[in-house]
């Protein structure tokens, strides 16, 4: 199914199943609850979200 990125509005193909391109990525981001899910992200926006999540995790890590 062709849809639009929830963040940048770029066109993307979403299969809404385990066969979707995004399901081949590592599970780095939590899936939002259905009532907060704003839709699919394109590869570029999903990659940016991965980076933000990675930085956030590093900032939360206690110093040793």
Beta strands, then each sheet from edge to edge (+ up, - down):
strand 1: 2-4
strand 2: 11-13
sheet 1: 1+ 2-
end
